[in-house]
Structures are given as C-alpha cells and as structure tokens.
Amino acid sequence: MSECHDAVCVTCSDLAVPVVVARLLDDDLALVETGGGLEEVSVALVAAEAGDTILVHAGEAIAVVRGEP
C-alpha cells in the first residue's frame, strides 16, 4: 500500500478535476470533455446528465456541480 506524504496522496494527488459530460454510456460510464480531449469515466456514484459539469477523482465522478460557485 502506498503511503501519503506532505498531506498529498502519492497515488492520486488528492485532486478532483471538473469536466463536462459529453454523453452517457452503458454500465454507469460517461464520455467527458477534459479540455484536452474526450475521456471515459465512471458516473456510478452521481446522477449526471449530458451537459453537466462533474468533479472526477481517480476516474470516478464524485459530484455534480450545480449553479454558480
């Protein structure tokens, strides 16, 4: 098991990235626009729809961003 140092996880960098859902796929997956291209991520934990901005951490959507920040 990896150890975390300096309050940052060495495995995933403790970073959630905002991306836009381009299209929902089968099996709780979605195609998202990352700003650098399209990527497939899991949306099993959130109720996301096409056009939503979601926060993705380690390939898993962890939140849907709604309204003004």
All heavy atoms as TSV, in Angstrom:
chain	resi	resn	atom	element	x	y	z
A	1	MET	N	N	0.843	-1.175	0.000
A	1	MET	CA	C	0.000	0.000	0.000
A	1	MET	C	C	0.891	1.243	0.000
A	1	MET	O	O	1.889	1.300	0.691
A	1	MET	CB	C	-0.912	0.000	1.222
A	1	MET	CG	C	-1.661	1.290	1.313
A	1	MET	SD	S	-3.201	1.440	2.221
A	1	MET	CE	C	-3.137	0.517	3.660
A	2	SER	N	N	0.508	2.245	-0.800
A	2	SER	CA	C	1.260	3.498	-0.869
A	2	SER	C	C	1.029	4.333	0.374
A	2	SER	O	O	-0.042	4.307	0.967
A	2	SER	CB	C	0.821	4.315	-2.085
A	2	SER	OG	O	1.092	3.612	-3.255
A	3	GLU	N	N	2.053	5.067	0.750
A	3	GLU	CA	C	1.927	5.982	1.874
A	3	GLU	C	C	1.761	7.397	1.359
A	3	GLU	O	O	2.267	7.748	0.304
A	3	GLU	CB	C	3.184	5.916	2.745
A	3	GLU	CG	C	3.318	4.619	3.489
A	3	GLU	CD	C	4.509	4.632	4.428
A	3	GLU	OE1	O	4.823	5.704	4.977
A	3	GLU	OE2	O	5.112	3.573	4.598
A	4	CYS	N	N	1.016	8.210	2.112
A	4	CYS	CA	C	0.833	9.607	1.740
A	4	CYS	C	C	1.819	10.461	2.534
A	4	CYS	O	O	2.051	10.218	3.711
A	4	CYS	CB	C	-0.593	10.059	2.017
A	4	CYS	SG	S	-1.791	9.202	0.985
A	5	HIS	N	N	2.413	11.438	1.857
A	5	HIS	CA	C	3.387	12.318	2.481
A	5	HIS	C	C	3.011	13.763	2.197
A	5	HIS	O	O	2.432	14.073	1.164
A	5	HIS	CB	C	4.793	12.043	1.921
A	5	HIS	CG	C	5.246	10.639	2.141
A	5	HIS	ND1	N	5.732	10.188	3.346
A	5	HIS	CD2	C	5.250	9.558	1.320
A	5	HIS	CE1	C	6.038	8.909	3.251
A	5	HIS	NE2	N	5.748	8.501	2.033
A	6	ASP	N	N	3.369	14.653	3.088
A	6	ASP	CA	C	3.158	16.084	2.891
A	6	ASP	C	C	1.704	16.424	2.588
A	6	ASP	O	O	1.408	17.301	1.788
A	6	ASP	CB	C	4.064	16.634	1.772
A	6	ASP	CG	C	5.529	16.414	2.074
A	6	ASP	OD1	O	5.914	16.540	3.260
A	6	ASP	OD2	O	6.291	16.096	1.147
A	7	ALA	N	N	0.750	15.715	3.173
A	7	ALA	CA	C	-0.685	15.965	3.040
A	7	ALA	C	C	-1.189	15.789	1.607
A	7	ALA	O	O	-2.225	16.291	1.240
A	7	ALA	CB	C	-1.048	17.338	3.571
A	8	VAL	N	N	-0.437	15.070	0.760
A	8	VAL	CA	C	-0.861	14.801	-0.613
A	8	VAL	C	C	-0.711	13.310	-0.871
A	8	VAL	O	O	0.331	12.734	-0.617
A	8	VAL	CB	C	-0.017	15.603	-1.630
A	8	VAL	CG1	C	-0.413	15.236	-3.048
A	8	VAL	CG2	C	-0.160	17.091	-1.407
A	9	CYS	N	N	-1.753	12.705	-1.392
A	9	CYS	CA	C	-1.702	11.282	-1.706
A	9	CYS	C	C	-0.831	11.060	-2.936
A	9	CYS	O	O	-1.062	11.654	-3.988
A	9	CYS	CB	C	-3.111	10.760	-1.962
A	9	CYS	SG	S	-3.145	9.014	-2.370
A	10	VAL	N	N	0.165	10.201	-2.843
A	10	VAL	CA	C	1.058	9.939	-3.969
A	10	VAL	C	C	0.373	9.128	-5.062
A	10	VAL	O	O	0.807	9.120	-6.199
A	10	VAL	CB	C	2.358	9.228	-3.527
A	10	VAL	CG1	C	3.170	10.120	-2.616
A	10	VAL	CG2	C	2.060	7.889	-2.887
A	11	THR	N	N	-0.716	8.456	-4.719
A	11	THR	CA	C	-1.435	7.657	-5.698
A	11	THR	C	C	-2.292	8.519	-6.618
A	11	THR	O	O	-2.301	8.341	-7.823
A	11	THR	CB	C	-2.332	6.619	-4.995
A	11	THR	OG1	O	-1.517	5.813	-4.154
A	11	THR	CG2	C	-3.072	5.764	-5.997
A	12	CYS	N	N	-3.010	9.482	-6.054
A	12	CYS	CA	C	-3.976	10.227	-6.872
A	12	CYS	C	C	-3.862	11.737	-6.715
A	12	CYS	O	O	-4.664	12.470	-7.277
A	12	CYS	CB	C	-5.387	9.785	-6.548
A	12	CYS	SG	S	-5.794	9.991	-4.800
A	13	SER	N	N	-2.941	12.222	-5.962
A	13	SER	CA	C	-2.680	13.648	-5.774
A	13	SER	C	C	-3.815	14.424	-5.131
A	13	SER	O	O	-3.821	15.642	-5.155
A	13	SER	CB	C	-2.315	14.303	-7.113
A	13	SER	OG	O	-1.188	13.700	-7.651
A	14	ASP	N	N	-4.799	13.746	-4.551
A	14	ASP	CA	C	-5.930	14.409	-3.887
A	14	ASP	C	C	-6.571	15.482	-4.748
A	14	ASP	O	O	-6.927	16.550	-4.275
A	14	ASP	CB	C	-5.484	15.021	-2.551
A	14	ASP	CG	C	-5.208	13.959	-1.510
A	14	ASP	OD1	O	-5.754	12.854	-1.628
A	14	ASP	OD2	O	-4.451	14.236	-0.579
A	15	LEU	N	N	-6.728	15.239	-6.032
A	15	LEU	CA	C	-7.236	16.234	-6.960
A	15	LEU	C	C	-8.533	15.767	-7.598
A	15	LEU	O	O	-8.613	14.647	-8.092
A	15	LEU	CB	C	-6.186	16.493	-8.046
A	15	LEU	CG	C	-6.505	17.515	-9.102
A	15	LEU	CD1	C	-6.600	18.905	-8.482
A	15	LEU	CD2	C	-5.425	17.500	-10.161
A	16	ALA	N	N	-9.553	16.625	-7.577
A	16	ALA	CA	C	-10.798	16.379	-8.313
A	16	ALA	C	C	-10.827	17.378	-9.460
A	16	ALA	O	O	-10.634	18.576	-9.256
A	16	ALA	CB	C	-12.004	16.557	-7.407
A	17	VAL	N	N	-11.058	16.882	-10.664
A	17	VAL	CA	C	-10.986	17.702	-11.870
A	17	VAL	C	C	-12.394	17.950	-12.410
A	17	VAL	O	O	-13.152	16.996	-12.606
A	17	VAL	CB	C	-10.137	16.985	-12.939
A	17	VAL	CG1	C	-10.061	17.800	-14.215
A	17	VAL	CG2	C	-8.751	16.694	-12.407
A	18	PRO	N	N	-12.754	19.218	-12.666
A	18	PRO	CA	C	-14.059	19.484	-13.274
A	18	PRO	C	C	-14.016	19.182	-14.773
A	18	PRO	O	O	-13.095	19.592	-15.477
A	18	PRO	CB	C	-14.279	20.978	-13.023
A	18	PRO	CG	C	-12.909	21.550	-12.875
A	18	PRO	CD	C	-12.044	20.450	-12.319
A	19	VAL	N	N	-15.004	18.422	-15.247
A	19	VAL	CA	C	-15.136	18.074	-16.659
A	19	VAL	C	C	-16.612	18.161	-17.030
A	19	VAL	O	O	-17.487	18.169	-16.167
A	19	VAL	CB	C	-14.591	16.660	-16.958
A	19	VAL	CG1	C	-13.092	16.575	-16.706
A	19	VAL	CG2	C	-15.317	15.603	-16.146
A	20	VAL	N	N	-16.897	18.207	-18.332
A	20	VAL	CA	C	-18.281	18.292	-18.805
A	20	VAL	C	C	-18.678	16.965	-19.448
A	20	VAL	O	O	-17.940	16.424	-20.279
A	20	VAL	CB	C	-18.446	19.447	-19.819
A	20	VAL	CG1	C	-19.860	19.478	-20.379
A	20	VAL	CG2	C	-18.117	20.774	-19.156
A	21	VAL	N	N	-19.839	16.459	-19.070
A	21	VAL	CA	C	-20.336	15.202	-19.621
A	21	VAL	C	C	-20.784	15.437	-21.063
A	21	VAL	O	O	-21.687	16.227	-21.325
A	21	VAL	CB	C	-21.519	14.655	-18.792
A	21	VAL	CG1	C	-22.074	13.384	-19.426
A	21	VAL	CG2	C	-21.111	14.411	-17.347
A	22	ALA	N	N	-20.126	14.763	-21.995
A	22	ALA	CA	C	-20.491	14.862	-23.400
A	22	ALA	C	C	-21.646	13.915	-23.716
A	22	ALA	O	O	-22.580	14.273	-24.432
A	22	ALA	CB	C	-19.289	14.535	-24.292
A	23	ARG	N	N	-21.568	12.704	-23.122
A	23	ARG	CA	C	-22.616	11.720	-23.396
A	23	ARG	C	C	-22.529	10.602	-22.371
A	23	ARG	O	O	-21.444	10.213	-21.946
A	23	ARG	CB	C	-22.412	11.257	-24.819
A	23	ARG	CG	C	-22.753	9.906	-25.208
A	23	ARG	CD	C	-22.616	9.710	-26.714
A	23	ARG	NE	N	-21.248	9.434	-27.104
A	23	ARG	CZ	C	-20.867	8.256	-27.582
A	23	ARG	NH1	N	-21.730	7.280	-27.729
A	23	ARG	NH2	N	-19.620	8.061	-27.919
A	24	LEU	N	N	-23.688	10.102	-21.967
A	24	LEU	CA	C	-23.739	8.961	-21.068
A	24	LEU	C	C	-23.588	7.683	-21.880
A	24	LEU	O	O	-24.101	7.578	-23.000
A	24	LEU	CB	C	-25.057	8.937	-20.295
A	24	LEU	CG	C	-25.270	10.102	-19.332
A	24	LEU	CD1	C	-26.654	10.016	-18.706
A	24	LEU	CD2	C	-24.198	10.139	-18.255
A	25	LEU	N	N	-22.892	6.718	-21.315
A	25	LEU	CA	C	-22.663	5.414	-21.939
A	25	LEU	C	C	-23.317	4.332	-21.091
A	25	LEU	O	O	-23.825	4.602	-19.997
A	25	LEU	CB	C	-21.155	5.151	-22.052
A	25	LEU	CG	C	-20.329	6.208	-22.784
A	25	LEU	CD1	C	-18.847	5.912	-22.630
A	25	LEU	CD2	C	-20.727	6.278	-24.250
A	26	ASP	N	N	-23.283	3.106	-21.550
A	26	ASP	CA	C	-23.797	1.982	-20.767
A	26	ASP	C	C	-22.895	1.713	-19.560
A	26	ASP	O	O	-21.761	2.181	-19.496
A	26	ASP	CB	C	-23.845	0.716	-21.636
A	26	ASP	CG	C	-24.881	0.815	-22.743
A	26	ASP	OD1	O	-25.865	1.569	-22.598
A	26	ASP	OD2	O	-24.705	0.121	-23.770
A	27	ASP	N	N	-23.413	0.921	-18.629
A	27	ASP	CA	C	-22.651	0.439	-17.472
A	27	ASP	C	C	-22.146	1.556	-16.562
A	27	ASP	O	O	-21.031	1.488	-16.029
A	27	ASP	CB	C	-21.476	-0.434	-17.922
A	27	ASP	CG	C	-21.928	-1.672	-18.679
A	27	ASP	OD1	O	-22.984	-2.236	-18.316
A	27	ASP	OD2	O	-21.236	-2.072	-19.629
A	28	ASP	N	N	-22.957	2.614	-16.364
A	28	ASP	CA	C	-22.607	3.715	-15.459
A	28	ASP	C	C	-21.322	4.428	-15.855
A	28	ASP	O	O	-20.538	4.858	-14.997
A	28	ASP	CB	C	-22.504	3.238	-14.006
A	28	ASP	CG	C	-23.852	2.870	-13.424
A	28	ASP	OD1	O	-24.849	3.519	-13.793
A	28	ASP	OD2	O	-23.914	1.941	-12.599
A	29	LEU	N	N	-21.096	4.562	-17.157
A	29	LEU	CA	C	-19.931	5.277	-17.668
A	29	LEU	C	C	-20.395	6.507	-18.438
A	29	LEU	O	O	-21.542	6.593	-18.861
A	29	LEU	CB	C	-19.109	4.374	-18.580
A	29	LEU	CG	C	-18.500	3.145	-17.925
A	29	LEU	CD1	C	-17.868	2.240	-18.976
A	29	LEU	CD2	C	-17.475	3.546	-16.877
A	30	ALA	N	N	-19.495	7.461	-18.613
A	30	ALA	CA	C	-19.778	8.654	-19.397
A	30	ALA	C	C	-18.542	9.054	-20.174
A	30	ALA	O	O	-17.411	8.811	-19.739
A	30	ALA	CB	C	-20.210	9.805	-18.494
A	31	LEU	N	N	-18.769	9.674	-21.312
A	31	LEU	CA	C	-17.712	10.272	-22.097
A	31	LEU	C	C	-17.682	11.741	-21.709
A	31	LEU	O	O	-18.714	12.420	-21.765
A	31	LEU	CB	C	-18.019	10.100	-23.583
A	31	LEU	CG	C	-16.880	10.282	-24.554
A	31	LEU	CD1	C	-15.761	9.294	-24.270
A	31	LEU	CD2	C	-17.382	10.099	-25.979
A	32	VAL	N	N	-16.520	12.240	-21.261
A	32	VAL	CA	C	-16.426	13.615	-20.774
A	32	VAL	C	C	-15.382	14.401	-21.548
A	32	VAL	O	O	-14.413	13.839	-22.055
A	32	VAL	CB	C	-16.088	13.663	-19.262
A	32	VAL	CG1	C	-17.186	12.996	-18.437
A	32	VAL	CG2	C	-14.747	13.032	-18.953
A	33	GLU	N	N	-15.606	15.709	-21.635
A	33	GLU	CA	C	-14.656	16.626	-22.274
A	33	GLU	C	C	-13.726	17.145	-21.189
A	33	GLU	O	O	-14.170	17.772	-20.226
A	33	GLU	CB	C	-15.401	17.780	-22.944
A	33	GLU	CG	C	-14.493	18.819	-23.538
A	33	GLU	CD	C	-13.518	18.260	-24.576
A	33	GLU	OE1	O	-13.970	17.639	-25.547
A	33	GLU	OE2	O	-12.294	18.442	-24.385
A	34	THR	N	N	-12.446	16.879	-21.348
A	34	THR	CA	C	-11.465	17.246	-20.327
A	34	THR	C	C	-10.741	18.547	-20.624
A	34	THR	O	O	-9.949	19.003	-19.812
A	34	THR	CB	C	-10.403	16.144	-20.188
A	34	THR	OG1	O	-9.659	16.077	-21.402
A	34	THR	CG2	C	-11.024	14.800	-19.868
A	35	GLY	N	N	-10.983	19.115	-21.795
A	35	GLY	CA	C	-10.221	20.278	-22.218
A	35	GLY	C	C	-9.029	19.856	-23.055
A	35	GLY	O	O	-8.447	20.654	-23.780
A	36	GLY	N	N	-8.666	18.602	-22.944
A	36	GLY	CA	C	-7.572	18.052	-23.732
A	36	GLY	C	C	-8.046	16.897	-24.591
A	36	GLY	O	O	-7.254	16.164	-25.159
A	37	GLY	N	N	-9.349	16.709	-24.644
A	37	GLY	CA	C	-9.924	15.611	-25.422
A	37	GLY	C	C	-11.016	14.915	-24.648
A	37	GLY	O	O	-11.424	15.362	-23.577
A	38	LEU	N	N	-11.494	13.818	-25.187
A	38	LEU	CA	C	-12.557	13.046	-24.546
A	38	LEU	C	C	-11.955	11.901	-23.741
A	38	LEU	O	O	-10.944	11.322	-24.124
A	38	LEU	CB	C	-13.509	12.489	-25.599
A	38	LEU	CG	C	-14.299	13.528	-26.382
A	38	LEU	CD1	C	-15.091	12.859	-27.496
A	38	LEU	CD2	C	-15.223	14.316	-25.477
A	39	GLU	N	N	-12.618	11.595	-22.617
A	39	GLU	CA	C	-12.154	10.516	-21.745
A	39	GLU	C	C	-13.366	9.811	-21.164
A	39	GLU	O	O	-14.401	10.435	-20.910
A	39	GLU	CB	C	-11.302	11.114	-20.621
A	39	GLU	CG	C	-10.655	10.097	-19.731
A	39	GLU	CD	C	-9.722	10.737	-18.710
A	39	GLU	OE1	O	-9.037	11.708	-19.063
A	39	GLU	OE2	O	-9.697	10.257	-17.574
A	40	GLU	N	N	-13.259	8.521	-20.912
A	40	GLU	CA	C	-14.329	7.743	-20.309
A	40	GLU	C	C	-14.119	7.679	-18.801
A	40	GLU	O	O	-13.018	7.379	-18.327
A	40	GLU	CB	C	-14.307	6.339	-20.903
A	40	GLU	CG	C	-15.538	5.541	-20.651
A	40	GLU	CD	C	-15.514	4.239	-21.423
A	40	GLU	OE1	O	-15.723	4.273	-22.651
A	40	GLU	OE2	O	-15.266	3.190	-20.787
A	41	VAL	N	N	-15.191	7.986	-18.034
A	41	VAL	CA	C	-15.118	7.928	-16.574
A	41	VAL	C	C	-16.366	7.234	-16.035
A	41	VAL	O	O	-17.378	7.133	-16.722
A	41	VAL	CB	C	-14.997	9.337	-15.933
A	41	VAL	CG1	C	-13.755	10.054	-16.417
A	41	VAL	CG2	C	-16.236	10.167	-16.184
A	42	SER	N	N	-16.304	6.806	-14.803
A	42	SER	CA	C	-17.451	6.202	-14.136
A	42	SER	C	C	-18.336	7.293	-13.540
A	42	SER	O	O	-17.839	8.241	-12.924
A	42	SER	CB	C	-16.975	5.275	-13.020
A	42	SER	OG	O	-18.085	4.855	-12.237
A	43	VAL	N	N	-19.649	7.136	-13.710
A	43	VAL	CA	C	-20.617	8.045	-13.078
A	43	VAL	C	C	-21.555	7.247	-12.166
A	43	VAL	O	O	-22.684	7.654	-11.913
A	43	VAL	CB	C	-21.409	8.863	-14.130
A	43	VAL	CG1	C	-20.531	9.891	-14.794
A	43	VAL	CG2	C	-22.073	7.963	-15.166
A	44	ALA	N	N	-21.078	6.121	-11.671
A	44	ALA	CA	C	-21.897	5.235	-10.847
A	44	ALA	C	C	-22.344	5.882	-9.538
A	44	ALA	O	O	-23.400	5.527	-9.007
A	44	ALA	CB	C	-21.133	3.949	-10.552
A	45	LEU	N	N	-21.588	6.838	-9.019
A	45	LEU	CA	C	-21.895	7.440	-7.725
A	45	LEU	C	C	-22.706	8.730	-7.801
A	45	LEU	O	O	-23.080	9.275	-6.763
A	45	LEU	CB	C	-20.599	7.729	-6.958
A	45	LEU	CG	C	-19.692	6.525	-6.687
A	45	LEU	CD1	C	-18.422	6.981	-5.984
A	45	LEU	CD2	C	-20.426	5.484	-5.865
A	46	VAL	N	N	-22.979	9.232	-9.017
A	46	VAL	CA	C	-23.679	10.510	-9.168
A	46	VAL	C	C	-24.817	10.390	-10.175
A	46	VAL	O	O	-24.830	9.485	-11.001
A	46	VAL	CB	C	-22.720	11.644	-9.606
A	46	VAL	CG1	C	-21.620	11.857	-8.567
A	46	VAL	CG2	C	-22.124	11.360	-10.965
A	47	ALA	N	N	-25.752	11.324	-10.111
A	47	ALA	CA	C	-26.858	11.389	-11.076
A	47	ALA	C	C	-26.528	12.461	-12.104
A	47	ALA	O	O	-27.042	13.570	-12.057
A	47	ALA	CB	C	-28.164	11.704	-10.358
A	48	ALA	N	N	-25.638	12.138	-13.019
A	48	ALA	CA	C	-25.185	13.100	-14.027
A	48	ALA	C	C	-25.969	12.938	-15.320
A	48	ALA	O	O	-26.452	11.848	-15.630
A	48	ALA	CB	C	-23.700	12.911	-14.298
A	49	GLU	N	N	-26.054	14.042	-16.055
A	49	GLU	CA	C	-26.695	14.052	-17.366
A	49	GLU	C	C	-25.757	14.718	-18.355
A	49	GLU	O	O	-24.842	15.453	-17.956
A	49	GLU	CB	C	-28.006	14.828	-17.302
A	49	GLU	CG	C	-29.022	14.253	-16.337
A	49	GLU	CD	C	-30.269	15.099	-16.237
A	49	GLU	OE1	O	-30.409	16.079	-17.006
A	49	GLU	OE2	O	-31.110	14.800	-15.381
A	50	ALA	N	N	-25.995	14.505	-19.637
A	50	ALA	CA	C	-25.192	15.167	-20.669
A	50	ALA	C	C	-25.279	16.677	-20.465
A	50	ALA	O	O	-26.345	17.218	-20.184
A	50	ALA	CB	C	-25.694	14.787	-22.056
A	51	GLY	N	N	-24.134	17.347	-20.541
A	51	GLY	CA	C	-24.058	18.789	-20.337
A	51	GLY	C	C	-23.690	19.198	-18.925
A	51	GLY	O	O	-23.293	20.335	-18.687
A	52	ASP	N	N	-23.817	18.286	-17.962
A	52	ASP	CA	C	-23.457	18.587	-16.565
A	52	ASP	C	C	-21.946	18.719	-16.409
A	52	ASP	O	O	-21.178	18.021	-17.082
A	52	ASP	CB	C	-23.914	17.473	-15.615
A	52	ASP	CG	C	-25.387	17.495	-15.314
A	52	ASP	OD1	O	-26.057	18.495	-15.631
A	52	ASP	OD2	O	-25.878	16.487	-14.759
A	53	THR	N	N	-21.542	19.575	-15.489
A	53	THR	CA	C	-20.148	19.612	-15.051
A	53	THR	C	C	-20.052	18.714	-13.830
A	53	THR	O	O	-20.855	18.829	-12.899
A	53	THR	CB	C	-19.716	21.042	-14.694
A	53	THR	OG1	O	-19.801	21.859	-15.869
A	53	THR	CG2	C	-18.282	21.072	-14.166
A	54	ILE	N	N	-19.097	17.805	-13.870
A	54	ILE	CA	C	-18.896	16.891	-12.749
A	54	ILE	C	C	-17.456	16.998	-12.255
A	54	ILE	O	O	-16.571	17.421	-12.994
A	54	ILE	CB	C	-19.219	15.431	-13.138
A	54	ILE	CG1	C	-18.359	14.965	-14.319
A	54	ILE	CG2	C	-20.700	15.267	-13.428
A	54	ILE	CD1	C	-18.544	13.494	-14.693
A	55	LEU	N	N	-17.243	16.627	-11.005
A	55	LEU	CA	C	-15.896	16.543	-10.452
A	55	LEU	C	C	-15.467	15.091	-10.499
A	55	LEU	O	O	-16.190	14.210	-10.021
A	55	LEU	CB	C	-15.857	17.046	-9.012
A	55	LEU	CG	C	-16.161	18.521	-8.817
A	55	LEU	CD1	C	-16.113	18.867	-7.324
A	55	LEU	CD2	C	-15.213	19.398	-9.599
A	56	VAL	N	N	-14.301	14.831	-11.101
A	56	VAL	CA	C	-13.801	13.467	-11.261
A	56	VAL	C	C	-12.509	13.312	-10.474
A	56	VAL	O	O	-11.601	14.135	-10.566
A	56	VAL	CB	C	-13.565	13.150	-12.758
A	56	VAL	CG1	C	-12.937	11.780	-12.919
A	56	VAL	CG2	C	-14.879	13.228	-13.526
A	57	HIS	N	N	-12.446	12.245	-9.701
A	57	HIS	CA	C	-11.271	11.917	-8.888
A	57	HIS	C	C	-10.917	10.467	-9.177
A	57	HIS	O	O	-11.751	9.577	-8.996
A	57	HIS	CB	C	-11.617	12.111	-7.412
A	57	HIS	CG	C	-10.521	11.720	-6.482
A	57	HIS	ND1	N	-9.361	12.434	-6.348
A	57	HIS	CD2	C	-10.417	10.686	-5.615
A	57	HIS	CE1	C	-8.596	11.872	-5.440
A	57	HIS	NE2	N	-9.213	10.799	-4.987
A	58	ALA	N	N	-9.725	10.219	-9.684
A	58	ALA	CA	C	-9.236	8.867	-9.970
A	58	ALA	C	C	-10.181	8.098	-10.887
A	58	ALA	O	O	-10.452	6.922	-10.682
A	58	ALA	CB	C	-8.999	8.112	-8.669
A	59	GLY	N	N	-10.745	8.774	-11.908
A	59	GLY	CA	C	-11.604	8.124	-12.881
A	59	GLY	C	C	-13.040	7.927	-12.446
A	59	GLY	O	O	-13.827	7.316	-13.160
A	60	GLU	N	N	-13.411	8.445	-11.279
A	60	GLU	CA	C	-14.752	8.280	-10.722
A	60	GLU	C	C	-15.374	9.651	-10.473
A	60	GLU	O	O	-14.775	10.491	-9.787
A	60	GLU	CB	C	-14.682	7.524	-9.396
A	60	GLU	CG	C	-16.008	7.231	-8.767
A	60	GLU	CD	C	-16.760	6.118	-9.478
A	60	GLU	OE1	O	-16.150	5.068	-9.759
A	60	GLU	OE2	O	-17.965	6.302	-9.747
A	61	ALA	N	N	-16.566	9.894	-11.023
A	61	ALA	CA	C	-17.275	11.145	-10.733
A	61	ALA	C	C	-17.709	11.117	-9.275
A	61	ALA	O	O	-18.296	10.135	-8.802
A	61	ALA	CB	C	-18.485	11.286	-11.643
A	62	ILE	N	N	-17.409	12.188	-8.543
A	62	ILE	CA	C	-17.732	12.234	-7.121
A	62	ILE	C	C	-18.754	13.304	-6.789
A	62	ILE	O	O	-19.274	13.339	-5.678
A	62	ILE	CB	C	-16.478	12.416	-6.248
A	62	ILE	CG1	C	-15.743	13.701	-6.611
A	62	ILE	CG2	C	-15.572	11.186	-6.363
A	62	ILE	CD1	C	-14.598	14.052	-5.654
A	63	ALA	N	N	-19.071	14.190	-7.750
A	63	ALA	CA	C	-20.064	15.234	-7.510
A	63	ALA	C	C	-20.494	15.856	-8.822
A	63	ALA	O	O	-19.738	15.892	-9.782
A	63	ALA	CB	C	-19.500	16.319	-6.595
A	64	VAL	N	N	-21.739	16.343	-8.827
A	64	VAL	CA	C	-22.243	17.140	-9.944
A	64	VAL	C	C	-22.236	18.576	-9.473
A	64	VAL	O	O	-22.729	18.882	-8.383
A	64	VAL	CB	C	-23.669	16.704	-10.339
A	64	VAL	CG1	C	-24.213	17.590	-11.459
A	64	VAL	CG2	C	-23.702	15.245	-10.754
A	65	VAL	N	N	-21.658	19.462	-10.271
A	65	VAL	CA	C	-21.576	20.878	-9.923
A	65	VAL	C	C	-22.832	21.558	-10.428
A	65	VAL	O	O	-23.110	21.535	-11.632
A	65	VAL	CB	C	-20.319	21.535	-10.542
A	65	VAL	CG1	C	-20.258	23.006	-10.199
A	65	VAL	CG2	C	-19.069	20.803	-10.088
A	66	ARG	N	N	-23.585	22.153	-9.537
A	66	ARG	CA	C	-24.834	22.816	-9.896
A	66	ARG	C	C	-24.757	24.291	-9.507
A	66	ARG	O	O	-24.246	24.615	-8.441
A	66	ARG	CB	C	-26.016	22.195	-9.159
A	66	ARG	CG	C	-26.153	20.715	-9.370
A	66	ARG	CD	C	-27.261	20.407	-10.330
A	66	ARG	NE	N	-27.531	18.990	-10.320
A	66	ARG	CZ	C	-27.475	18.236	-11.389
A	66	ARG	NH1	N	-27.134	18.748	-12.537
A	66	ARG	NH2	N	-27.737	16.949	-11.308
A	67	GLY	N	N	-25.263	25.167	-10.348
A	67	GLY	CA	C	-25.356	26.584	-10.035
A	67	GLY	C	C	-24.012	27.282	-10.042
A	67	GLY	O	O	-22.996	26.761	-10.467
A	68	GLU	N	N	-24.020	28.524	-9.574
A	68	GLU	CA	C	-22.813	29.356	-9.528
A	68	GLU	C	C	-21.927	28.930	-8.362
A	68	GLU	O	O	-22.431	28.630	-7.284
A	68	GLU	CB	C	-23.182	30.825	-9.367
A	68	GLU	CG	C	-23.910	31.406	-10.555
A	68	GLU	CD	C	-23.067	31.441	-11.802
A	68	GLU	OE1	O	-21.876	31.829	-11.706
A	68	GLU	OE2	O	-23.552	31.074	-12.871
A	69	PRO	N	N	-20.598	28.923	-8.557
A	69	PRO	CA	C	-19.698	28.544	-7.453
A	69	PRO	C	C	-19.659	29.597	-6.373
A	69	PRO	O	O	-20.008	30.701	-6.539
A	69	PRO	CB	C	-18.343	28.430	-8.132
A	69	PRO	CG	C	-18.480	29.034	-9.478
A	69	PRO	CD	C	-19.939	29.186	-9.783
